[in-house]
Structure formats: C-alpha cells, structure tokens
Amino acid sequence: MWMVSIGALLLVLGVVLAVAESHLPTGGALGAPGVLGIAAGTWVLIAAAGGGVLVAASAAAVLLAGGAAALALTVRAVRATGRQALPSGTARLRGTTATVRSWSGRTGQVAADGTLWRARWAWPQDEHDPPLPDHLVVIDHVENLTLLVRPAEPWELE
C-alpha cells in the first residue's frame, strides 16, 4: 500500500513541477525533475499494481523520452527568445505604417507611434505623386529625426 502512495506522490509532484515549468521560464530547472517524477511515479504505480518490471520500465521509458523531448523543445525556445534583440527607439518604426497629416512638396508631416514626425519620400521616383492627408505610408527607415517613407502597397494595409 505504501508503494501506491509513493507512486502517486511522485506522479503528482512531477505534474506540478512540469506545470510550473510551463509557466515559469526556468530553462528546465523545474521541468527535468518533473519529467523524472512522472516517469518514476508511473514505474512505481505499475509495479505496485502487479505489473511486471518490463511493463513498468517500458511505460516509464516512453514517458521519460516524451517528456525529455518536450522539455528539450521548451528549453530551446526559451534560450532562442532570450537571445533576440528587442527593437527599440526609432529602429522599431521601420516597416510600420504612418498616417499622413500634411504634405507640401518633397516633405510632410506624418503621425507614427502616437507622435508627429517630419517625413520625406525614401525614393525620388515617388516625389511626383504627393500623398493626401489621412493616407497611409510605410516607414522605410529613419534618418536623424526624419522618417523616410514610401507609398503603402495594398498587401501591407491588410
């Protein structure tokens, strides 16, 4: 009877640790013991129920392999996310849309990210067709405090 209690305790503890790993980015520090607890709890419960050692070991091995694979994917995703640089400042404006507020000649004013910016065309061929107020343009890049914009393609507005 005590083996059933130990097996159930290991299984529950393993599940709690695995769930905690899914909510806390510990990089596997909680997930690895959780997977081991689930596999060990399964082994003990099957053995306590009268299943053979081969059946218990096979079930535990399958759970251990599946849990280890899922944990490896999780750890890989956590590490890849931690290495990504977050765009900030004017760098995050590239590729976003801005709304034209006014335009005169080669330059104008656009609203982007809640702020009014000075803007000009990014490409000389676009200068022949000035944008109208409230039209959307795409920010190509930022030069000092001026946004260099281009006309928005229809697929960019979807």
N, C-alpha and C positions, 0 to 999 in steps of 0.2 A: 504493500500500500504506500509506503514511503517513497518508492521509486516513481509512482504515478505523481505524487506531489512534487517531487524534484523535477520530473519531466515537464509538468505543467508550469512550474515556476520558471524553468529555463525558457520554455516556449513563450510565455507571456513577457518575460524580461527581454527576450530577443526581439519580439514585435515592438515593444515600447522603444527600445533603442533604435530600431530601424525607422520607426515613425519619427522619432526625434531627429535622426539624421536627415530625413526628408524636409524638415522644417528649419534646421539649423545648419548653416554651411560649415561643418566641421572638417570637411575633406576626408571623411572616412573614419574619424576617431570614434564615432558612436556607431556607425554602420557596420564596421568589421566585427566588433563584439556582438552586435545584434544578429548578424548572419550566423556567427558561430553558436550563439544561444539558440536560435531557431533550429539549426541542424542538430545540436546536442539534445535539445528538448524532444525533437522528433525521434531520435535514436532511443532515448530512454523510455519514452512513451510506448514505442512499438515493442521494445524489449520487455517492458513491464506487462504489456498486454498479451505476451506469449508468442509474439512473432520471432522468427529466427534471427540470428545475428546477421545473416546475409541480407535478409529483407530490411532490417533496421539500418544496416550500413549502406545499402543501396539507396534507401529513401533519404538518409542524411546526406549522402554524397550528391544526389540530384539537387536537393535544396541548397547545399553548400555551393555547388557550381553555379546554379542560377542566381543565388544571392551575391556571389563574388562577381559575376558578370555585371549584374545591375549596379553593384557598388563601384566597379571599375568605370562604368559609363558615367556615373554620378560624379566621381572624383575627377574624371577627365573634363567634364563640363564645368565644374566649379573652378578648376585651375585655368581653363581657357577663358572663362569670364573674368577672372581676376587679372589676366594679362592684357585685356583690352583697354586701350586708352579712351577715356571719355572725351568726346569733343566738347570744348567749352569756348566761351568768348565768341569772337567772330567766326571761328572755324566751324561752329555748328550751324551757321547760317547757310553755308554752301549747299546748294541743291534744294533749298526750301523756296516756297513762293512768297512773293511780296505783293501788296496791293498798291497800284499807282495812285497817288494823291494829286499830283500836278506834274506837268511836263512842259518844258519850253526849250526848243532847240535840241541840243545834244544832252542836256541834263534835266533831271527832275527830282521829285521827292516821292519816296515810297514808304509804306508802313510795313515793317517786318519785325516780328518778335515783340510787338507792343510799342515800338519806337519808330519815330520818323527818321529816315536816313536820306542823305544825298545819294543820288544814283545817276549812272550814265550807262550807255549801251556797252556791252562787253565786246561786240563785234561791229566794225564800221559799216557793214552792209545793212545793219538793222536801223541805222540813223535816218533812213529815208521815210520810214513809217513810224512816227511817234505814237506812243501808247496813249490811250484815252484814260481819263480818271476812272478808277474802280476796276480797271483791267488787271489781270494777274500777270506777273513776270516771274521768272526764275532767277534766283541769285546764283551767278556763275562763280564769282569769287569776290573777295574784299580787298580793296587797295586803300590803305590808310583808313580813313573814315568814310570812304565812298563805296557803295555797293555797285559792282558791275553786273548788269542784268541782261537777260535776253528774253525774247518772247516765249511764253509758255506753250509747249506743244499740247495738243488735246489729250494725249495719254497721261500727261503729268497733272492734269486737272481732275482726273477721276478719283 
